[in-house]
Every structure is written in C-alpha cells, then in structure tokens.
Amino acid sequence: SHGTHVGAICAAYFEESCEENGIAPGAQLLSINVGDHRLSTMETIPSLVRAIKYCIDYKVDIINMSYGEDCHIPNSGRAQELFNEAVEKHGIIFVSSAGNNGPALSTNGAPGATCTNLIGVGGYVTPEMQLAEYALRESTGCTTPFTWSSRGPCTDGWLGVCISAPGAAITSVPQFNLCQRQLMNGTSMASPNAAGCVALLLSALKQEEIEYSPSLIRLSLMNTAQKLDDEFSVGAGLIQIHKALDYIRSLTKPSLISKIQLDITGGQGRGIYLREFDQVQTSSGDIRLTIKSKYLQKKTNQLVTYGDQEVKIKFACRLSLICDPPVSYVQHGKFLDLAYNDRTFDIRIDPSHLKEDQAHFTELQAFDTNQINAGPLARFPVTIIKPIR
C-alpha cells in the first residue's frame, strides 16, 4: 500500500472527483519494485541497479524514491554512484525522501539526504493539515517540520535536506486494504508531493520550449523556497513551484547556469561540521575550498545533449561570496572570477568565542554578480556544535 499511496500523491487521476487528484494527474507513472520480501521489503543493491537501468532505458524525466535507510558513509557506494550518474549523464531529476529519524541532528537518510545530486525532501505540516487530516481540536497556528523528519547535516558537512514539502496525505491505497483511501505520513509522502510539483514545472518548461537541466531545476526549487528558521529540518525551505517557474523564466542566460559546486579539499568533504571538543577551541587555520564548474547535459523534449563545447567556452561569471546568515566566525574572500575550470581559495573558521550547547549554522554562498537576483549558484554549509565543558 505504501507504493500506491506514494504514486497517488504524485499523479492520481479521478475524472469525476478532481479534488482527489494527485499533484500532477496528467503524469505517466513507471512503477518499479526494489523491496525484497525475503528481507522484510528492504531494498538490495542489485534491485536498485536494475531500477536505475529501467529508468534510463525508458528515458524517464523524474525519479521519486520514497525508500532508504541509514548509511555509514554518505555519497559513497555503488548505488549512490549510479544515482549521481543518472542525474549527471542522463539528465534525470531525482527526488527522494530525507528520512524519518528526526528530530536529532545528523539523522539523514540515504540516498535522499546523502547523495549530492538528489533533491532530498523533508516533511512539514501546516495548520490546515492539522485540522483536516489529524482532527486536532486546535491547530498550532504555524507551519512546522514534522518532529520525525530527519535533520542534517551529514557527517561530511553536507546539509542533506534540500527542500521540504507536505509530509502527510489522505489518498488511494490498494483494493486489498478494503478501503478507498488512507492517511499516511512520512517523508515518503513529502517526496512524491515535491516530485509531482517538479512534473508540473517540467510540463510548463517543455510547453514553452525552455531548456533545463537537473541542476537548474534544483537551483530553482532551493532559491525560491519559503524560508523557515530551521535549515537542518527544511533545507532551503518550503517548496513554491509557481515561483520556481517564474525564476527559470526570469534568467537571462539559463543555458549558462549548468552547475557550480563548492567542494572542500583536505577536509570532511562537501561542508564543514565541527562538533568535537578539540575542534572548537581554537581557530581552524586556513581551509582550502575548491569551486568546480561542471557542465551537465540539459534534457528537453526527452532529448539529452552531449558535448556542448561552446557552452563551456562561453561560461564565465564573477562570483560574490557571502555567508547567510552573516557570521563573524567564518572569514573568507569577497569575490572570485570563475570560468570553466577549478578555482581554489582559503577560508578560516574561529569557533572559540561561540556559545556552548548550541548548533551554529551558516552557508557560504556564491552569487553571480551579473544576476544577483538569481540567488546563490552554489552553497557550502558550515555547522559548528560547541559541546558543554
């Protein structure tokens, strides 16, 4: 029933009762079973490999994966390599649940909140959902992350949760349940909600013949999300798909914004995460970061373009570097000129004066100075937890 419920959230269609429709009732679904009943329905690496192959063979636009569990090393292993490859080489937009192991920090679920190129989705609940779905006598009056929604950051500093979507729904279940519909909650429900929103976005882009890539879709979702004061739970914020479409329409040269990724070298990986006592007593010294410009094939009208050398040659931007929210404990340069190559620069972190027993978070963000309104093209999270003495 889990799979049917997830599919219905994304694309259910009821001709005579449209209020029961899913987010994108015109979407076509390819259902793939990755759970092995001999292992209590846990997925296996061979099943995931076959599933990715099917998706590539059928040239799907979007993958939703409401499945996963903990992993020891984030963004590592054969399955996660294939997930990243499906996005980078085949132009598939990959949406996945962030996990249901909250509210503690660093409870990211794999692959949704651990894989670099996946859009990890957390779950939130609105006052309307509280009244209509859970029959509460009174709502809390505010939109808030579900307590069980997994939180970042990953052990390598990557925030993990990209955006957040409604984490509960009342919709269809299989007939063997002997009922029409059922309430279920989890990031398994938030992920297909976001995937359905992305399907609507792609439908509009194809209709208007606007080129896109997975990185551009991810960028539009994160830079237009409604912010909440809880980055670990909701990432960039609550999905706003209408604004995402307007965002892509407004870009002057969307074809040149392929992907700019901030990586740390000689450190933890995709971010900075300091939480041990000896890590937070003195300044870190210089930490070298590398900004890489990576060209991803765009996917429009089911076609994937390769080897667009002209785009690579033309790509150049002057980056402005800021921390959001502004903090004094991260010191960095202000500007960086980037073409289609790697650039390195140093930052310094001094957590010695921070308050104990708190999680301190900021993001080093890179903006194109010619398109400041486009928002950050790359993000590098910095999380510091100063333990009690």
Backbone hydrogen bonds in HBPLUS format (Angstrom, degrees):
<---DONOR---> <-ACCEPTOR-->    atom                        ^
c    i                          cat <-CA-CA->   ^        H-A-AA   ^      H-
h    n   atom  resd res      DA  || num        DHA   H-A  angle D-A-AA Bond
n    s   type  num  typ     dist DA aas  dist angle  dist       angle   num
A0005-HIS N   A0001-SER O   2.96 MM   4  6.07 163.2  1.99 152.1 156.9     1
A0006-VAL N   A0002-HIS O   2.97 MM   4  6.17 158.7  2.01 150.9 156.8     2
A0007-GLY N   A0003-GLY O   2.87 MM   4  6.08 166.0  1.89 151.0 154.9     3
A0008-ALA N   A0004-THR O   2.89 MM   4  6.04 152.1  1.96 147.1 154.9     4
A0009-ILE N   A0005-HIS O   3.08 MM   4  6.32 152.4  2.16 145.9 152.4     5
A0010-CYS N   A0006-VAL O   3.27 MM   4  6.56 155.9  2.33 146.9 152.8     6
A0011-ALA N   A0007-GLY O   2.85 MM   4  6.05 170.8  1.85 157.7 159.9     7
A0012-ALA N   A0008-ALA O   3.07 MM   4  4.20 153.1  2.14 123.2 118.7     8
A0023-ILE N   A0009-ILE O   2.95 MM  14  6.33 163.1  1.98 151.4 150.7     9
A0024-ALA N   A0010-CYS O   2.80 MM  14  5.94 167.6  1.82 154.0 158.4    10
A0022-GLY N   A0012-ALA O   2.81 MM  10  4.39 169.9  1.82 122.1 121.8    11
A0017-SER N   A0014-PHE O   3.38 MM   3  5.35 150.0  2.47  99.3 107.6    12
A0020-GLU N   A0017-SER O   2.99 MM   3  5.90 168.4  2.00 127.4 131.2    13
A0021-ASN N   A0018-CYS O   2.99 MM   3  5.15 164.6  2.01 110.4 114.9    14
A0027-ALA N   A0024-ALA O   3.02 MM   3  5.64 170.1  2.03 125.7 128.1    15
A0036-ASP N   A0042-MET O   2.99 MM   6  5.55 162.1  2.02 126.8 130.7    16
A0039-LEU N   A0036-ASP O   2.89 MM   3  5.43 156.9  1.94 114.6 122.4    17
A0041-THR N   A0036-ASP O   2.82 MM   5  4.43 133.1  2.04 126.6 129.2    18
A0042-MET N   A0039-LEU O   3.14 MM   3  5.44 160.4  2.18 109.1 115.2    19
A0048-LEU N   A0044-THR O   3.04 MM   4  6.34 154.9  2.10 152.3 159.4    20
A0049-VAL N   A0045-ILE O   2.91 MM   4  6.15 158.2  1.96 158.3 164.6    21
A0050-ARG N   A0046-PRO O   2.99 MM   4  6.19 164.4  2.01 150.8 154.4    22
A0051-ALA N   A0047-SER O   2.97 MM   4  6.09 154.7  2.03 141.5 149.1    23
A0052-ILE N   A0048-LEU O   2.97 MM   4  6.19 160.6  2.01 150.2 154.1    24
A0053-LYS N   A0049-VAL O   3.06 MM   4  6.29 157.0  2.11 146.5 153.1    25
A0054-TYR N   A0050-ARG O   2.93 MM   4  6.25 157.6  1.98 152.4 157.9    26
A0055-CYS N   A0051-ALA O   3.05 MM   4  6.33 160.6  2.08 149.3 154.3    27
A0056-ILE N   A0052-ILE O   2.96 MM   4  6.24 155.7  2.02 150.6 156.9    28
A0057-ASP N   A0053-LYS O   2.82 MM   4  6.03 166.7  1.84 155.4 159.5    29
A0058-TYR N   A0054-TYR O   2.88 MM   4  6.03 157.6  1.93 153.7 159.0    30
A0060-VAL N   A0055-CYS O   3.15 MM   5  5.54 170.2  2.16 155.8 158.9    31
A0059-LYS N   A0056-ILE O   3.10 MM   3  4.99 155.2  2.17 100.4 107.7    32
A0093-ILE N   A0061-ASP O   3.04 MM  32  6.31 173.3  2.05 154.1 151.9    33
A0063-ILE N   A0093-ILE O   2.86 MM  30  6.24 158.0  1.91 154.7 159.0    34
A0095-VAL N   A0063-ILE O   2.77 MM  32  5.96 175.9  1.77 169.9 168.7    35
A0065-MET N   A0095-VAL O   2.93 MM  30  6.40 150.0  2.02 149.6 159.4    36
A0097-SER N   A0065-MET O   3.24 MM  32  6.64 155.6  2.30 148.1 148.5    37
A0069-GLU N   A0110-ALA O   3.05 MM  41  5.36 132.3  2.28 143.7 154.0    38
A0110-ALA N   A0069-GLU O   2.69 MM  41  5.36 166.7  1.71 147.2 150.9    39
A0081-GLU N   A0077-GLY O   2.99 MM   4  6.17 145.4  2.11 148.7 159.3    40
A0082-LEU N   A0078-ARG O   3.05 MM   4  6.35 153.5  2.12 149.5 155.7    41
A0083-PHE N   A0079-ALA O   2.94 MM   4  6.30 150.9  2.03 148.4 157.4    42
A0084-ASN N   A0080-GLN O   3.06 MM   4  6.23 165.5  2.09 144.7 147.6    43
A0085-GLU N   A0081-GLU O   2.94 MM   4  6.14 149.6  2.03 141.1 150.5    44
A0086-ALA N   A0082-LEU O   2.85 MM   4  6.06 151.7  1.93 149.0 155.3    45
A0087-VAL N   A0083-PHE O   3.35 MM   4  6.68 148.2  2.45 143.6 150.9    46
A0088-GLU N   A0084-ASN O   2.92 MM   4  6.13 174.3  1.92 156.7 158.3    47
A0089-LYS N   A0085-GLU O   2.83 MM   4  5.48 163.3  1.86 145.4 151.2    48
A0092-ILE N   A0086-ALA O   3.26 MM   6  5.88 170.0  2.27 139.9 138.5    49
A0119-ILE N   A0094-PHE O   2.87 MM  25  6.20 162.9  1.90 158.8 164.6    50
A0096-SER N   A0119-ILE O   3.10 MM  23  6.15 168.2  2.11 146.3 145.2    51
A0121-VAL N   A0096-SER O   2.97 MM  25  6.20 153.0  2.05 158.3 165.9    52
A0098-ALA N   A0121-VAL O   2.97 MM  23  5.16 145.8  2.09 146.5 135.9    53
A0109-GLY N   A0098-ALA O   2.77 MM  11  5.29 146.0  1.89 161.3 156.0    54
A0150-SER N   A0099-GLY O   2.96 MM  51  5.03 165.6  1.98 132.0 128.1    55
A0102-GLY N   A0148-TRP O   2.78 MM  46  4.16 153.6  1.84 124.4 117.2    56
A0106-SER N   A0152-GLY O   3.21 MM  46  4.58 166.9  2.23  95.4  98.3    57
A0107-THR N   A0151-ARG O   2.96 MM  44  5.40 144.1  2.09 141.0 152.3    58
A0113-ALA N   A0109-GLY O   2.93 MM   4  5.50 157.9  1.98 164.5 171.9    59
A0114-THR N   A0111-PRO O   3.17 MM   3  5.23 170.0  2.18 112.9 115.1    60
A0115-CYS N   A0111-PRO O   3.01 MM   4  5.42 159.5  2.05 156.4 152.5    61
A0162-CYS N   A0120-GLY O   2.86 MM  42  5.13 149.6  1.95 128.3 138.3    62
A0163-ILE N   A0120-GLY O   3.29 MM  43  6.66 159.8  2.33 160.2 166.2    63
A0122-GLY N   A0163-ILE O   2.96 MM  41  6.35 162.8  1.99 146.6 150.3    64
A0165-ALA N   A0122-GLY O   2.99 MM  43  6.34 158.7  2.04 155.3 153.9    65
A0146-PHE N   A0123-GLY O   3.01 MM  23  5.91 167.6  2.03 135.2 138.9    66
A0124-TYR N   A0165-ALA O   3.03 MM  41  5.95 150.8  2.12 137.1 142.0    67
A0167-GLY N   A0124-TYR O   2.97 MM  43  5.28 166.6  1.99 148.1 148.1    68
A0125-VAL N   A0144-THR O   2.88 MM  19  5.66 164.6  1.90 160.8 162.7    69
A0144-THR N   A0125-VAL O   3.08 MM  19  5.66 163.3  2.11 157.3 158.7    70
A0130-GLN N   A0126-THR O   3.01 MM   4  6.33 154.6  2.08 151.9 159.2    71
A0131-LEU N   A0127-PRO O   3.20 MM   4  6.49 151.7  2.28 146.1 151.8    72
A0132-ALA N   A0128-GLU O   2.93 MM   4  6.02 171.9  1.94 154.5 157.2    73
A0133-GLU N   A0129-MET O   2.87 MM   4  5.31 157.7  1.92 137.9 144.8    74
A0136-LEU N   A0130-GLN O   3.32 MM   6  6.00 172.0  2.33 143.3 143.7    75
A0149-SER N   A0146-PHE O   3.20 MM   3  5.39 154.3  2.27 105.1 112.8    76
A0152-GLY N   A0232-PHE O   3.01 MM  80  4.81 150.5  2.10 123.0 131.2    77
A0154-CYS N   A0158-TRP O   2.63 MM   4  5.18 170.8  1.64 166.3 166.2    78
A0157-GLY N   A0154-CYS O   3.01 MM   3  5.28 163.3  2.03 115.1 117.0    79
A0236-ALA N   A0162-CYS O   2.73 MM  74  5.85 167.9  1.74 147.2 145.7    80
A0164-SER N   A0237-GLY O   2.86 MM  73  5.87 135.5  2.06 154.2 154.4    81
A0239-ILE N   A0164-SER O   3.04 MM  75  6.08 160.2  2.08 176.0 170.1    82
A0186-GLY N   A0167-GLY O   2.89 MM  19  5.34 158.6  1.93 151.7 154.5    83
A0169-ALA N   A0184-MET O   3.09 MM  15  5.90 154.4  2.16 163.4 171.4    84
A0184-MET N   A0169-ALA O   3.11 MM  15  5.90 159.4  2.16 160.2 163.8    85
A0171-THR N   A0182-GLN O   3.28 MM  11  5.72 148.5  2.39 143.9 137.7    86
A0182-GLN N   A0171-THR O   2.90 MM  11  5.72 150.1  1.99 150.0 153.5    87
A0177-ASN N   A0174-PRO O   3.10 MM   3  5.85 163.7  2.13 117.2 122.3    88
A0178-LEU N   A0175-GLN O   2.81 MM   3  5.27 161.0  1.85 115.9 122.5    89
A0189-MET N   A0186-GLY O   2.91 MM   3  5.42 154.5  1.97 110.9 118.3    90
A0190-ALA N   A0186-GLY O   3.33 MM   4  6.79 144.5  2.46 135.8 145.8    91
A0191-SER N   A0187-THR O   2.95 MM   4  5.99 161.6  1.99 148.9 151.4    92
A0194-ALA N   A0190-ALA O   3.07 MM   4  6.40 158.2  2.12 152.8 158.0    93
A0195-ALA N   A0191-SER O   2.85 MM   4  6.13 155.3  1.91 149.3 157.5    94
A0196-GLY N   A0192-PRO O   2.80 MM   4  5.86 155.8  1.86 142.5 148.0    95
A0197-CYS N   A0193-ASN O   3.07 MM   4  6.35 152.2  2.15 141.9 149.5    96
A0198-VAL N   A0194-ALA O   2.91 MM   4  6.24 152.9  1.99 148.2 155.7    97
A0199-ALA N   A0195-ALA O   2.91 MM   4  6.22 146.8  2.02 143.8 153.3    98
A0200-LEU N   A0196-GLY O   3.08 MM   4  6.45 152.7  2.16 147.2 153.3    99
A0201-LEU N   A0197-CYS O   3.01 MM   4  6.33 153.8  2.08 145.1 152.9   100
A0202-LEU N   A0198-VAL O   2.85 MM   4  6.14 160.9  1.88 155.4 159.3   101
A0203-SER N   A0199-ALA O   2.97 MM   4  6.13 154.5  2.03 145.3 152.6   102
A0204-ALA N   A0200-LEU O   3.12 MM   4  6.42 155.4  2.18 147.6 152.7   103
A0205-LEU N   A0201-LEU O   3.00 MM   4  6.30 160.0  2.04 149.8 155.8   104
A0206-LYS N   A0202-LEU O   2.84 MM   4  5.99 162.7  1.87 155.5 159.3   105
A0207-GLN N   A0203-SER O   3.03 MM   4  6.14 157.1  2.08 141.6 148.4   106
A0208-GLU N   A0204-ALA O   2.97 MM   4  6.16 149.6  2.06 147.0 154.8   107
A0210-ILE N   A0205-LEU O   2.86 MM   5  5.04 171.2  1.87 148.8 151.5   108
A0209-GLU N   A0206-LYS O   3.10 MM   3  4.79 155.2  2.16  96.5 104.0   109
A0299-LYS N   A0212-TYR O   2.90 MM  87  6.04 136.3  2.10 146.9 160.7   110
A0216-LEU N   A0213-SER O   3.05 MM   3  5.18 121.0  2.42 100.4 115.2   111
A0217-ILE N   A0213-SER O   3.05 MM   4  6.37 157.7  2.10 157.7 163.9   112
A0218-ARG N   A0214-PRO O   2.97 MM   4  6.19 164.8  1.99 150.3 154.4   113
A0219-LEU N   A0215-SER O   2.89 MM   4  6.00 154.6  1.95 141.0 148.6   114
A0220-SER N   A0216-LEU O   2.90 MM   4  6.10 157.5  1.95 146.8 152.3   115
A0221-LEU N   A0217-ILE O   3.03 MM   4  6.28 155.9  2.09 150.5 156.6   116
A0222-MET N   A0218-ARG O   3.03 MM   4  6.23 166.2  2.05 153.4 156.7   117
A0223-ASN N   A0219-LEU O   2.93 MM   4  5.94 160.8  1.97 151.5 157.1   118
A0226-GLN N   A0238-LEU O   2.84 MM  12  4.80 157.7  1.89 139.2 139.3   119
A0238-LEU N   A0226-GLN O   2.79 MM  12  4.80 154.4  1.86 132.9 133.0   120
A0233-SER N   A0230-ASP O   3.08 MM   3  5.63 139.4  2.26 112.5 122.4   121
A0234-VAL N   A0230-ASP O   3.09 MM   4  6.27 171.9  2.10 164.4 166.6   122
A0235-GLY N   A0231-GLU O   2.85 MM   4  4.51 140.4  2.01 128.0 131.0   123
A0237-GLY N   A0234-VAL O   3.09 MM   3  5.12 144.1  2.23 134.2 126.1   124
A0244-ALA N   A0240-GLN O   3.09 MM   4  6.39 143.2  2.23 144.6 155.7   125
A0245-LEU N   A0241-ILE O   3.13 MM   4  6.44 151.7  2.21 147.0 152.1   126
A0246-ASP N   A0242-HIS O   3.12 MM   4  6.46 164.2  2.15 148.6 152.7   127
A0247-TYR N   A0243-LYS O   2.81 MM   4  5.95 146.4  1.92 142.6 152.5   128
A0248-ILE N   A0244-ALA O   3.13 MM   4  6.43 159.3  2.18 148.0 151.0   129
A0249-ARG N   A0245-LEU O   3.04 MM   4  6.28 161.9  2.07 152.8 158.3   130
A0250-SER N   A0246-ASP O   3.01 MM   4  6.11 140.7  2.17 141.5 151.2   131
A0250-SER N   A0247-TYR O   3.16 MM   3  5.21 126.4  2.46  94.4 108.0   132
A0251-LEU N   A0248-ILE O   3.38 MM   3  5.53 151.2  2.47 102.5 110.0   133
A0256-LEU N   A0253-LYS O   3.08 MM   3  5.71 151.8  2.17 117.5 124.7   134
A0257-ILE N   A0254-PRO O   3.20 MM   3  5.32 149.1  2.30 101.6 110.5   135
A0294-LYS N   A0259-LYS O   3.07 MM  35  5.50 153.7  2.15 150.4 157.4   136
A0261-GLN N   A0292-LYS O   3.03 MM  31  5.47 158.1  2.08 163.3 164.1   137
A0292-LYS N   A0261-GLN O   3.05 MM  31  5.47 173.3  2.06 158.0 157.5   138
A0263-ASP N   A0290-THR O   2.85 MM  27  5.23 172.5  1.86 162.0 163.7   139
A0290-THR N   A0263-ASP O   2.74 MM  27  5.23 178.7  1.74 164.1 164.5   140
A0264-ILE N   A0269-GLY O   2.92 MM   5  5.27 152.0  2.00 167.9 176.9   141
A0265-THR N   A0288-ARG O   3.29 MM  23  6.10 165.9  2.31 153.7 157.9   142
A0272-ILE N   A0381-PRO O   3.02 MM 109  6.44 159.0  2.07 152.0 158.8   143
A0383-THR N   A0272-ILE O   2.82 MM 111  6.13 168.5  1.83 156.5 159.6   144
A0274-LEU N   A0383-THR O   2.91 MM 109  6.35 158.4  1.96 160.3 162.4   145
A0385-ILE N   A0274-LEU O   2.81 MM 111  6.24 163.3  1.84 162.8 168.6   146
A0279-GLN N   A0276-GLU O   2.96 MM   3  5.31 144.0  2.09 109.4 120.5   147
A0280-VAL N   A0277-PHE O   3.42 MM   3  5.78 152.2  2.50 107.2 113.8   148
A0284-SER N   A0349-ILE O   2.73 MM  65  5.37 166.2  1.75 166.3 171.3   149
A0287-ILE N   A0347-ILE O   2.79 MM  60  5.30 158.8  1.83 157.2 163.3   150
A0347-ILE N   A0287-ILE O   2.90 MM  60  5.30 155.6  1.96 142.7 149.7   151
A0289-LEU N   A0345-PHE O   2.79 MM  56  5.51 174.0  1.79 175.1 173.5   152
A0345-PHE N   A0289-LEU O   3.02 MM  56  5.51 149.9  2.11 146.7 154.4   153
A0291-ILE N   A0343-ARG O   2.77 MM  52  5.29 165.6  1.79 164.4 166.8   154
A0343-ARG N   A0291-ILE O   3.03 MM  52  5.29 159.3  2.07 146.8 153.4   155
A0305-THR N   A0298-LYS O   3.43 MM   7  6.07 159.3  2.47 158.6 163.9   156
A0300-THR N   A0303-LEU O   3.20 MM   3  5.47 148.3  2.31 148.9 150.8   157
A0303-LEU N   A0300-THR O   3.07 MM   3  5.47 159.8  2.11 112.5 119.0   158
A0309-GLN N   A0307-GLY O   2.82 MM   2  5.51 125.1  2.13 112.5  95.7   159
A0313-ILE N   A0309-GLN O   2.98 MM   4  6.30 157.2  2.03 152.8 158.8   160
A0314-LYS N   A0310-GLU O   2.99 MM   4  6.17 157.0  2.05 147.3 153.3   161
A0315-PHE N   A0311-VAL O   2.96 MM   4  6.00 128.1  2.24 141.1 154.1   162
A0317-CYS N   A0338-LEU O   2.84 MM  21  5.46 162.6  1.87 161.7 167.7   163
A0338-LEU N   A0317-CYS O   2.88 MM  21  5.46 172.9  1.89 166.3 168.1   164
A0369-THR N   A0318-ARG O   2.88 MM  51  5.79 173.3  1.89 175.5 176.8   165
A0319-LEU N   A0336-LEU O   2.66 MM  17  5.02 161.1  1.70 163.0 158.7   166
A0336-LEU N   A0319-LEU O   2.93 MM  17  5.02 146.2  2.04 139.6 143.9   167
A0320-SER N   A0367-PHE O   2.74 MM  47  5.04 153.4  1.81 142.9 152.3   168
A0367-PHE N   A0320-SER O   2.88 MM  47  5.04 166.1  1.90 145.6 150.2   169
A0321-LEU N   A0334-LYS O   2.79 MM  13  4.95 169.8  1.80 135.6 139.0   170
A0322-ILE N   A0365-GLN O   3.05 MM  43  5.45 159.0  2.09 150.2 156.9   171
A0365-GLN N   A0322-ILE O   2.77 MM  43  5.45 165.8  1.79 166.0 170.2   172
A0324-ASP N   A0363-GLU O   2.91 MM  39  5.29 156.2  1.96 145.5 152.0   173
A0363-GLU N   A0324-ASP O   3.00 MM  39  5.29 144.1  2.13 118.6 129.3   174
A0350-ASP N   A0329-TYR O   2.87 MM  21  4.94 155.9  1.93 139.0 147.1   175
A0331-GLN N   A0348-ARG O   2.81 MM  17  5.12 171.4  1.82 160.1 162.9   176
A0348-ARG N   A0331-GLN O   2.93 MM  17  5.12 155.6  1.99 144.8 150.9   177
A0341-ASN N   A0339-ALA O   2.76 MM   2  5.55 136.8  1.94 106.9  93.4   178
A0354-LEU N   A0351-PRO O   3.14 MM   3  5.47 165.6  2.17 115.9 120.4   179
A0357-ASP N   A0386-LYS O   2.66 MM  29  5.68 147.2  1.76 171.7 172.5   180
A0360-HIS N   A0384-ILE O   2.74 MM  24  5.04 176.8  1.74 157.4 156.9   181
A0384-ILE N   A0360-HIS O   2.80 MM  24  5.04 161.9  1.83 151.0 156.4   182
A0362-THR N   A0382-VAL O   3.03 MM  20  5.38 150.4  2.12 150.0 158.2   183
A0382-VAL N   A0362-THR O   2.80 MM  20  5.38 156.4  1.85 173.7 166.5   184
A0364-LEU N   A0380-PHE O   2.86 MM  16  4.94 171.0  1.87 142.3 139.9   185
A0380-PHE N   A0364-LEU O   2.82 MM  16  4.94 136.1  2.02 136.0 149.2   186
A0366-ALA N   A0378-ALA O   3.01 MM  12  5.27 157.7  2.06 146.5 149.7   187
A0377-LEU N   A0366-ALA O   2.70 MM  11  5.69 159.0  1.74 171.9 171.8   188
A0371-GLN N   A0368-ASP O   2.93 MM   3  5.24 151.2  2.01 110.3 119.6   189
A0374-ALA N   A0371-GLN O   2.96 MM   3  5.44 156.0  2.02 113.0 120.8   190
A0375-GLY N   A0372-ILE O   3.06 MM   3  5.87 168.9  2.08 123.6 126.6   191
